[in-house]
Amino acid sequence: MYVCLCHGISDKKIRKLAIEEGVQDMRTIRKCTSLGSQCGKCVKQAKEILSETQQALFKEAC
């Protein structure tokens, strides 16, 4: 599903950055993808996806 229509960023891309690249914050997501740099409507949903992914990774580690 597309999260950022302005830049064509999907939820899969956000999860991939968190899981494979170890990205842990929105600042880095924005730097890597330009997410939220135009209309900004995607930022809230992107934060939720990043948080959910981090929680899932934490549960796997325990």
mmCIF file of the N, C-alpha and C atoms, coordinates in Angstrom:
data_MODEL
# 
_entry.id   MODEL 
# 
loop_
_atom_site.group_PDB 
_atom_site.id 
_atom_site.type_symbol 
_atom_site.label_atom_id 
_atom_site.label_alt_id 
_atom_site.label_comp_id 
_atom_site.label_asym_id 
_atom_site.label_entity_id 
_atom_site.label_seq_id 
_atom_site.pdbx_PDB_ins_code 
_atom_site.Cartn_x 
_atom_site.Cartn_y 
_atom_site.Cartn_z 
_atom_site.occupancy 
_atom_site.B_iso_or_equiv 
_atom_site.pdbx_formal_charge 
_atom_site.auth_seq_id 
_atom_site.auth_comp_id 
_atom_site.auth_asym_id 
_atom_site.auth_atom_id 
_atom_site.pdbx_PDB_model_num 
ATOM 1   N N  . MET A 1 1  ? 0.845  -1.159  0.000  1.00 0.00 ? 1  MET A N  1 
ATOM 2   C CA . MET A 1 1  ? 0.000  0.000   0.000  1.00 0.00 ? 1  MET A CA 1 
ATOM 3   C C  . MET A 1 1  ? 0.903  1.239   0.000  1.00 0.00 ? 1  MET A C  1 
ATOM 4   N N  . TYR A 1 2  ? 0.514  2.213   -0.781 1.00 0.00 ? 2  TYR A N  1 
ATOM 5   C CA . TYR A 1 2  ? 1.282  3.453   -0.823 1.00 0.00 ? 2  TYR A CA 1 
ATOM 6   C C  . TYR A 1 2  ? 0.974  4.303   0.401  1.00 0.00 ? 2  TYR A C  1 
ATOM 7   N N  . VAL A 1 3  ? 2.011  4.791   1.028  1.00 0.00 ? 3  VAL A N  1 
ATOM 8   C CA . VAL A 1 3  ? 1.886  5.680   2.178  1.00 0.00 ? 3  VAL A CA 1 
ATOM 9   C C  . VAL A 1 3  ? 2.036  7.121   1.705  1.00 0.00 ? 3  VAL A C  1 
ATOM 10  N N  . CYS A 1 4  ? 3.034  7.354   0.872  1.00 0.00 ? 4  CYS A N  1 
ATOM 11  C CA . CYS A 1 4  ? 3.303  8.691   0.337  1.00 0.00 ? 4  CYS A CA 1 
ATOM 12  C C  . CYS A 1 4  ? 3.053  8.673   -1.167 1.00 0.00 ? 4  CYS A C  1 
ATOM 13  N N  . LEU A 1 5  ? 1.964  9.275   -1.564 1.00 0.00 ? 5  LEU A N  1 
ATOM 14  C CA . LEU A 1 5  ? 1.632  9.325   -2.986 1.00 0.00 ? 5  LEU A CA 1 
ATOM 15  C C  . LEU A 1 5  ? 2.521  10.311  -3.736 1.00 0.00 ? 5  LEU A C  1 
ATOM 16  N N  . CYS A 1 6  ? 2.957  11.346  -3.069 1.00 0.00 ? 6  CYS A N  1 
ATOM 17  C CA . CYS A 1 6  ? 3.788  12.364  -3.720 1.00 0.00 ? 6  CYS A CA 1 
ATOM 18  C C  . CYS A 1 6  ? 5.114  11.786  -4.214 1.00 0.00 ? 6  CYS A C  1 
ATOM 19  N N  . HIS A 1 7  ? 5.673  10.842  -3.438 1.00 0.00 ? 7  HIS A N  1 
ATOM 20  C CA . HIS A 1 7  ? 6.977  10.274  -3.784 1.00 0.00 ? 7  HIS A CA 1 
ATOM 21  C C  . HIS A 1 7  ? 6.923  8.773   -4.069 1.00 0.00 ? 7  HIS A C  1 
ATOM 22  N N  . GLY A 1 8  ? 5.733  8.192   -4.041 1.00 0.00 ? 8  GLY A N  1 
ATOM 23  C CA . GLY A 1 8  ? 5.580  6.774   -4.355 1.00 0.00 ? 8  GLY A CA 1 
ATOM 24  C C  . GLY A 1 8  ? 6.238  5.848   -3.343 1.00 0.00 ? 8  GLY A C  1 
ATOM 25  N N  . ILE A 1 9  ? 6.150  6.184   -2.056 1.00 0.00 ? 9  ILE A N  1 
ATOM 26  C CA . ILE A 1 9  ? 6.758  5.377   -1.001 1.00 0.00 ? 9  ILE A CA 1 
ATOM 27  C C  . ILE A 1 9  ? 5.700  4.447   -0.411 1.00 0.00 ? 9  ILE A C  1 
ATOM 28  N N  . SER A 1 10 ? 6.017  3.162   -0.384 1.00 0.00 ? 10 SER A N  1 
ATOM 29  C CA . SER A 1 10 ? 5.070  2.168   0.124  1.00 0.00 ? 10 SER A CA 1 
ATOM 30  C C  . SER A 1 10 ? 5.399  1.779   1.564  1.00 0.00 ? 10 SER A C  1 
ATOM 31  N N  . ASP A 1 11 ? 4.446  1.100   2.195  1.00 0.00 ? 11 ASP A N  1 
ATOM 32  C CA . ASP A 1 11 ? 4.680  0.579   3.539  1.00 0.00 ? 11 ASP A CA 1 
ATOM 33  C C  . ASP A 1 11 ? 5.803  -0.448  3.519  1.00 0.00 ? 11 ASP A C  1 
ATOM 34  N N  . LYS A 1 12 ? 5.925  -1.187  2.427  1.00 0.00 ? 12 LYS A N  1 
ATOM 35  C CA . LYS A 1 12 ? 7.003  -2.178  2.302  1.00 0.00 ? 12 LYS A CA 1 
ATOM 36  C C  . LYS A 1 12 ? 8.370  -1.513  2.342  1.00 0.00 ? 12 LYS A C  1 
ATOM 37  N N  . LYS A 1 13 ? 8.496  -0.366  1.708  1.00 0.00 ? 13 LYS A N  1 
ATOM 38  C CA . LYS A 1 13 ? 9.763  0.370   1.704  1.00 0.00 ? 13 LYS A CA 1 
ATOM 39  C C  . LYS A 1 13 ? 10.128 0.817   3.115  1.00 0.00 ? 13 LYS A C  1 
ATOM 40  N N  . ILE A 1 14 ? 9.148  1.294   3.867  1.00 0.00 ? 14 ILE A N  1 
ATOM 41  C CA . ILE A 1 14 ? 9.399  1.733   5.243  1.00 0.00 ? 14 ILE A CA 1 
ATOM 42  C C  . ILE A 1 14 ? 9.818  0.542   6.099  1.00 0.00 ? 14 ILE A C  1 
ATOM 43  N N  . ARG A 1 15 ? 9.112  -0.569  5.956  1.00 0.00 ? 15 ARG A N  1 
ATOM 44  C CA . ARG A 1 15 ? 9.461  -1.774  6.721  1.00 0.00 ? 15 ARG A CA 1 
ATOM 45  C C  . ARG A 1 15 ? 10.847 -2.287  6.340  1.00 0.00 ? 15 ARG A C  1 
ATOM 46  N N  . LYS A 1 16 ? 11.155 -2.257  5.047  1.00 0.00 ? 16 LYS A N  1 
ATOM 47  C CA . LYS A 1 16 ? 12.467 -2.710  4.579  1.00 0.00 ? 16 LYS A CA 1 
ATOM 48  C C  . LYS A 1 16 ? 13.582 -1.851  5.177  1.00 0.00 ? 16 LYS A C  1 
ATOM 49  N N  . LEU A 1 17 ? 13.384 -0.550  5.203  1.00 0.00 ? 17 LEU A N  1 
ATOM 50  C CA . LEU A 1 17 ? 14.388 0.333   5.796  1.00 0.00 ? 17 LEU A CA 1 
ATOM 51  C C  . LEU A 1 17 ? 14.587 0.014   7.275  1.00 0.00 ? 17 LEU A C  1 
ATOM 52  N N  . ALA A 1 18 ? 13.497 -0.269  7.980  1.00 0.00 ? 18 ALA A N  1 
ATOM 53  C CA . ALA A 1 18 ? 13.588 -0.573  9.406  1.00 0.00 ? 18 ALA A CA 1 
ATOM 54  C C  . ALA A 1 18 ? 14.239 -1.930  9.655  1.00 0.00 ? 18 ALA A C  1 
ATOM 55  N N  . ILE A 1 19 ? 13.855 -2.931  8.879  1.00 0.00 ? 19 ILE A N  1 
ATOM 56  C CA . ILE A 1 19 ? 14.338 -4.289  9.116  1.00 0.00 ? 19 ILE A CA 1 
ATOM 57  C C  . ILE A 1 19 ? 15.737 -4.510  8.549  1.00 0.00 ? 19 ILE A C  1 
ATOM 58  N N  . GLU A 1 20 ? 15.927 -4.197  7.283  1.00 0.00 ? 20 GLU A N  1 
ATOM 59  C CA . GLU A 1 20 ? 17.190 -4.514  6.613  1.00 0.00 ? 20 GLU A CA 1 
ATOM 60  C C  . GLU A 1 20 ? 18.278 -3.465  6.814  1.00 0.00 ? 20 GLU A C  1 
ATOM 61  N N  . GLU A 1 21 ? 17.875 -2.211  6.922  1.00 0.00 ? 21 GLU A N  1 
ATOM 62  C CA . GLU A 1 21 ? 18.861 -1.135  7.040  1.00 0.00 ? 21 GLU A CA 1 
ATOM 63  C C  . GLU A 1 21 ? 19.024 -0.642  8.477  1.00 0.00 ? 21 GLU A C  1 
ATOM 64  N N  . GLY A 1 22 ? 18.137 -1.077  9.361  1.00 0.00 ? 22 GLY A N  1 
ATOM 65  C CA . GLY A 1 22 ? 18.236 -0.695  10.763 1.00 0.00 ? 22 GLY A CA 1 
ATOM 66  C C  . GLY A 1 22 ? 17.782 0.723   11.082 1.00 0.00 ? 22 GLY A C  1 
ATOM 67  N N  . VAL A 1 23 ? 17.002 1.313   10.192 1.00 0.00 ? 23 VAL A N  1 
ATOM 68  C CA . VAL A 1 23 ? 16.508 2.670   10.419 1.00 0.00 ? 23 VAL A CA 1 
ATOM 69  C C  . VAL A 1 23 ? 15.559 2.664   11.614 1.00 0.00 ? 23 VAL A C  1 
ATOM 70  N N  . GLN A 1 24 ? 15.773 3.602   12.550 1.00 0.00 ? 24 GLN A N  1 
ATOM 71  C CA . GLN A 1 24 ? 14.990 3.607   13.774 1.00 0.00 ? 24 GLN A CA 1 
ATOM 72  C C  . GLN A 1 24 ? 14.203 4.882   14.016 1.00 0.00 ? 24 GLN A C  1 
ATOM 73  N N  . ASP A 1 25 ? 14.317 5.857   13.127 1.00 0.00 ? 25 ASP A N  1 
ATOM 74  C CA . ASP A 1 25 ? 13.596 7.103   13.370 1.00 0.00 ? 25 ASP A CA 1 
ATOM 75  C C  . ASP A 1 25 ? 13.089 7.717   12.069 1.00 0.00 ? 25 ASP A C  1 
ATOM 76  N N  . MET A 1 26 ? 12.108 8.592   12.231 1.00 0.00 ? 26 MET A N  1 
ATOM 77  C CA . MET A 1 26 ? 11.488 9.235   11.064 1.00 0.00 ? 26 MET A CA 1 
ATOM 78  C C  . MET A 1 26 ? 12.447 10.170  10.344 1.00 0.00 ? 26 MET A C  1 
ATOM 79  N N  . ARG A 1 27 ? 13.361 10.769  11.071 1.00 0.00 ? 27 ARG A N  1 
ATOM 80  C CA . ARG A 1 27 ? 14.327 11.670  10.438 1.00 0.00 ? 27 ARG A CA 1 
ATOM 81  C C  . ARG A 1 27 ? 15.103 10.928  9.346  1.00 0.00 ? 27 ARG A C  1 
ATOM 82  N N  . THR A 1 28 ? 15.534 9.721   9.650  1.00 0.00 ? 28 THR A N  1 
ATOM 83  C CA . THR A 1 28 ? 16.296 8.937   8.679  1.00 0.00 ? 28 THR A CA 1 
ATOM 84  C C  . THR A 1 28 ? 15.406 8.468   7.537  1.00 0.00 ? 28 THR A C  1 
ATOM 85  N N  . ILE A 1 29 ? 14.177 8.064   7.855  1.00 0.00 ? 29 ILE A N  1 
ATOM 86  C CA . ILE A 1 29 ? 13.229 7.670   6.805  1.00 0.00 ? 29 ILE A CA 1 
ATOM 87  C C  . ILE A 1 29 ? 13.031 8.831   5.836  1.00 0.00 ? 29 ILE A C  1 
ATOM 88  N N  . ARG A 1 30 ? 12.832 10.012  6.372  1.00 0.00 ? 30 ARG A N  1 
ATOM 89  C CA . ARG A 1 30 ? 12.608 11.194  5.534  1.00 0.00 ? 30 ARG A CA 1 
ATOM 90  C C  . ARG A 1 30 ? 13.845 11.507  4.696  1.00 0.00 ? 30 ARG A C  1 
ATOM 91  N N  . LYS A 1 31 ? 15.011 11.348  5.294  1.00 0.00 ? 31 LYS A N  1 
ATOM 92  C CA . LYS A 1 31 ? 16.260 11.621  4.576  1.00 0.00 ? 31 LYS A CA 1 
ATOM 93  C C  . LYS A 1 31 ? 16.465 10.630  3.429  1.00 0.00 ? 31 LYS A C  1 
ATOM 94  N N  . CYS A 1 32 ? 16.150 9.371   3.673  1.00 0.00 ? 32 CYS A N  1 
ATOM 95  C CA . CYS A 1 32 ? 16.356 8.322   2.662  1.00 0.00 ? 32 CYS A CA 1 
ATOM 96  C C  . CYS A 1 32 ? 15.320 8.349   1.541  1.00 0.00 ? 32 CYS A C  1 
ATOM 97  N N  . THR A 1 33 ? 14.108 8.826   1.833  1.00 0.00 ? 33 THR A N  1 
ATOM 98  C CA . THR A 1 33 ? 13.017 8.692   0.867  1.00 0.00 ? 33 THR A CA 1 
ATOM 99  C C  . THR A 1 33 ? 12.345 9.999   0.459  1.00 0.00 ? 33 THR A C  1 
ATOM 100 N N  . SER A 1 34 ? 12.607 11.081  1.137  1.00 0.00 ? 34 SER A N  1 
ATOM 101 C CA . SER A 1 34 ? 11.912 12.369  0.938  1.00 0.00 ? 34 SER A CA 1 
ATOM 102 C C  . SER A 1 34 ? 10.450 12.308  1.373  1.00 0.00 ? 34 SER A C  1 
ATOM 103 N N  . LEU A 1 35 ? 10.076 11.274  2.102  1.00 0.00 ? 35 LEU A N  1 
ATOM 104 C CA . LEU A 1 35 ? 8.715  11.116  2.599  1.00 0.00 ? 35 LEU A CA 1 
ATOM 105 C C  . LEU A 1 35 ? 8.324  12.336  3.427  1.00 0.00 ? 35 LEU A C  1 
ATOM 106 N N  . GLY A 1 36 ? 7.149  12.864  3.183  1.00 0.00 ? 36 GLY A N  1 
ATOM 107 C CA . GLY A 1 36 ? 6.629  13.981  3.951  1.00 0.00 ? 36 GLY A CA 1 
ATOM 108 C C  . GLY A 1 36 ? 7.164  15.341  3.557  1.00 0.00 ? 36 GLY A C  1 
ATOM 109 N N  . SER A 1 37 ? 7.932  15.408  2.493  1.00 0.00 ? 37 SER A N  1 
ATOM 110 C CA . SER A 1 37 ? 8.551  16.686  2.124  1.00 0.00 ? 37 SER A CA 1 
ATOM 111 C C  . SER A 1 37 ? 7.668  17.560  1.239  1.00 0.00 ? 37 SER A C  1 
ATOM 112 N N  . GLN A 1 38 ? 6.519  17.026  0.810  1.00 0.00 ? 38 GLN A N  1 
ATOM 113 C CA . GLN A 1 38 ? 5.617  17.860  0.010  1.00 0.00 ? 38 GLN A CA 1 
ATOM 114 C C  . GLN A 1 38 ? 4.373  18.191  0.818  1.00 0.00 ? 38 GLN A C  1 
ATOM 115 N N  . CYS A 1 39 ? 3.351  17.382  0.751  1.00 0.00 ? 39 CYS A N  1 
ATOM 116 C CA . CYS A 1 39 ? 2.100  17.729  1.437  1.00 0.00 ? 39 CYS A CA 1 
ATOM 117 C C  . CYS A 1 39 ? 2.110  17.332  2.912  1.00 0.00 ? 39 CYS A C  1 
ATOM 118 N N  . GLY A 1 40 ? 2.881  16.306  3.294  1.00 0.00 ? 40 GLY A N  1 
ATOM 119 C CA . GLY A 1 40 ? 3.003  15.902  4.689  1.00 0.00 ? 40 GLY A CA 1 
ATOM 120 C C  . GLY A 1 40 ? 1.897  15.024  5.232  1.00 0.00 ? 40 GLY A C  1 
ATOM 121 N N  . LYS A 1 41 ? 0.913  14.686  4.416  1.00 0.00 ? 41 LYS A N  1 
ATOM 122 C CA . LYS A 1 41 ? -0.216 13.882  4.893  1.00 0.00 ? 41 LYS A CA 1 
ATOM 123 C C  . LYS A 1 41 ? 0.193  12.458  5.274  1.00 0.00 ? 41 LYS A C  1 
ATOM 124 N N  . CYS A 1 42 ? 1.327  12.009  4.790  1.00 0.00 ? 42 CYS A N  1 
ATOM 125 C CA . CYS A 1 42 ? 1.767  10.633  4.990  1.00 0.00 ? 42 CYS A CA 1 
ATOM 126 C C  . CYS A 1 42 ? 2.535  10.415  6.294  1.00 0.00 ? 42 CYS A C  1 
ATOM 127 N N  . VAL A 1 43 ? 2.978  11.466  6.930  1.00 0.00 ? 43 VAL A N  1 
ATOM 128 C CA . VAL A 1 43 ? 3.894  11.343  8.060  1.00 0.00 ? 43 VAL A CA 1 
ATOM 129 C C  . VAL A 1 43 ? 3.290  10.540  9.212  1.00 0.00 ? 43 VAL A C  1 
ATOM 130 N N  . LYS A 1 44 ? 2.054  10.802  9.561  1.00 0.00 ? 44 LYS A N  1 
ATOM 131 C CA . LYS A 1 44 ? 1.414  10.089  10.676 1.00 0.00 ? 44 LYS A CA 1 
ATOM 132 C C  . LYS A 1 44 ? 1.365  8.586   10.405 1.00 0.00 ? 44 LYS A C  1 
ATOM 133 N N  . GLN A 1 45 ? 0.942  8.211   9.217  1.00 0.00 ? 45 GLN A N  1 
ATOM 134 C CA . GLN A 1 45 ? 0.848  6.792   8.882  1.00 0.00 ? 45 GLN A CA 1 
ATOM 135 C C  . GLN A 1 45 ? 2.237  6.151   8.838  1.00 0.00 ? 45 GLN A C  1 
ATOM 136 N N  . ALA A 1 46 ? 3.208  6.860   8.321  1.00 0.00 ? 46 ALA A N  1 
ATOM 137 C CA . ALA A 1 46 ? 4.575  6.340   8.264  1.00 0.00 ? 46 ALA A CA 1 
ATOM 138 C C  . ALA A 1 46 ? 5.121  6.103   9.669  1.00 0.00 ? 46 ALA A C  1 
ATOM 139 N N  . LYS A 1 47 ? 4.841  7.009   10.596 1.00 0.00 ? 47 LYS A N  1 
ATOM 140 C CA . LYS A 1 47 ? 5.264  6.841   11.988 1.00 0.00 ? 47 LYS A CA 1 
ATOM 141 C C  . LYS A 1 47 ? 4.647  5.587   12.588 1.00 0.00 ? 47 LYS A C  1 
ATOM 142 N N  . GLU A 1 48 ? 3.366  5.364   12.304 1.00 0.00 ? 48 GLU A N  1 
ATOM 143 C CA . GLU A 1 48 ? 2.677  4.180   12.821 1.00 0.00 ? 48 GLU A CA 1 
ATOM 144 C C  . GLU A 1 48 ? 3.302  2.902   12.270 1.00 0.00 ? 48 GLU A C  1 
ATOM 145 N N  . ILE A 1 49 ? 3.608  2.883   10.986 1.00 0.00 ? 49 ILE A N  1 
ATOM 146 C CA . ILE A 1 49 ? 4.214  1.701   10.363 1.00 0.00 ? 49 ILE A CA 1 
ATOM 147 C C  . ILE A 1 49 ? 5.595  1.442   10.957 1.00 0.00 ? 49 ILE A C  1 
ATOM 148 N N  . LEU A 1 50 ? 6.384  2.482   11.123 1.00 0.00 ? 50 LEU A N  1 
ATOM 149 C CA . LEU A 1 50 ? 7.711  2.335   11.714 1.00 0.00 ? 50 LEU A CA 1 
ATOM 150 C C  . LEU A 1 50 ? 7.605  1.805   13.140 1.00 0.00 ? 50 LEU A C  1 
ATOM 151 N N  . SER A 1 51 ? 6.683  2.341   13.914 1.00 0.00 ? 51 SER A N  1 
ATOM 152 C CA . SER A 1 51 ? 6.492  1.901   15.293 1.00 0.00 ? 51 SER A CA 1 
ATOM 153 C C  . SER A 1 51 ? 6.060  0.437   15.362 1.00 0.00 ? 51 SER A C  1 
ATOM 154 N N  . GLU A 1 52 ? 5.101  0.054   14.527 1.00 0.00 ? 52 GLU A N  1 
ATOM 155 C CA . GLU A 1 52 ? 4.637  -1.339  14.490 1.00 0.00 ? 52 GLU A CA 1 
ATOM 156 C C  . GLU A 1 52 ? 5.772  -2.282  14.115 1.00 0.00 ? 52 GLU A C  1 
ATOM 157 N N  . THR A 1 53 ? 6.581  -1.881  13.158 1.00 0.00 ? 53 THR A N  1 
ATOM 158 C CA . THR A 1 53 ? 7.699  -2.711  12.715 1.00 0.00 ? 53 THR A CA 1 
ATOM 159 C C  . THR A 1 53 ? 8.729  -2.859  13.826 1.00 0.00 ? 53 THR A C  1 
ATOM 160 N N  . GLN A 1 54 ? 9.023  -1.780  14.520 1.00 0.00 ? 54 GLN A N  1 
ATOM 161 C CA . GLN A 1 54 ? 9.979  -1.837  15.621 1.00 0.00 ? 54 GLN A CA 1 
ATOM 162 C C  . GLN A 1 54 ? 9.466  -2.729  16.746 1.00 0.00 ? 54 GLN A C  1 
ATOM 163 N N  . GLN A 1 55 ? 8.176  -2.648  17.044 1.00 0.00 ? 55 GLN A N  1 
ATOM 164 C CA . GLN A 1 55 ? 7.594  -3.499  18.085 1.00 0.00 ? 55 GLN A CA 1 
ATOM 165 C C  . GLN A 1 55 ? 7.685  -4.967  17.696 1.00 0.00 ? 55 GLN A C  1 
ATOM 166 N N  . ALA A 1 56 ? 7.415  -5.274  16.435 1.00 0.00 ? 56 ALA A N  1 
ATOM 167 C CA . ALA A 1 56 ? 7.499  -6.656  15.959 1.00 0.00 ? 56 ALA A CA 1 
ATOM 168 C C  . ALA A 1 56 ? 8.935  -7.171  16.046 1.00 0.00 ? 56 ALA A C  1 
ATOM 169 N N  . LEU A 1 57 ? 9.897  -6.337  15.696 1.00 0.00 ? 57 LEU A N  1 
ATOM 170 C CA . LEU A 1 57 ? 11.302 -6.731  15.784 1.00 0.00 ? 57 LEU A CA 1 
ATOM 171 C C  . LEU A 1 57 ? 11.708 -6.969  17.231 1.00 0.00 ? 57 LEU A C  1 
ATOM 172 N N  . PHE A 1 58 ? 11.213 -6.145  18.134 1.00 0.00 ? 58 PHE A N  1 
ATOM 173 C CA . PHE A 1 58 ? 11.519 -6.298  19.552 1.00 0.00 ? 58 PHE A CA 1 
ATOM 174 C C  . PHE A 1 58 ? 10.962 -7.618  20.081 1.00 0.00 ? 58 PHE A C  1 
ATOM 175 N N  . LYS A 1 59 ? 9.727  -7.940  19.697 1.00 0.00 ? 59 LYS A N  1 
ATOM 176 C CA . LYS A 1 59 ? 9.107  -9.187  20.148 1.00 0.00 ? 59 LYS A CA 1 
ATOM 177 C C  . LYS A 1 59 ? 9.869  -10.397 19.628 1.00 0.00 ? 59 LYS A C  1 
ATOM 178 N N  . GLU A 1 60 ? 10.359 -10.322 18.385 1.00 0.00 ? 60 GLU A N  1 
ATOM 179 C CA . GLU A 1 60 ? 11.138 -11.420 17.813 1.00 0.00 ? 60 GLU A CA 1 
ATOM 180 C C  . GLU A 1 60 ? 12.445 -11.612 18.564 1.00 0.00 ? 60 GLU A C  1 
ATOM 181 N N  . ALA A 1 61 ? 13.037 -10.523 19.019 1.00 0.00 ? 61 ALA A N  1 
ATOM 182 C CA . ALA A 1 61 ? 14.328 -10.585 19.698 1.00 0.00 ? 61 ALA A CA 1 
ATOM 183 C C  . ALA A 1 61 ? 14.211 -11.169 21.101 1.00 0.00 ? 61 ALA A C  1 
ATOM 184 N N  . CYS A 1 62 ? 13.048 -11.050 21.710 1.00 0.00 ? 62 CYS A N  1 
ATOM 185 C CA . CYS A 1 62 ? 12.869 -11.527 23.098 1.00 0.00 ? 62 CYS A CA 1 
ATOM 186 C C  . CYS A 1 62 ? 12.552 -12.994 23.173 1.00 0.00 ? 62 CYS A C  1 
# 
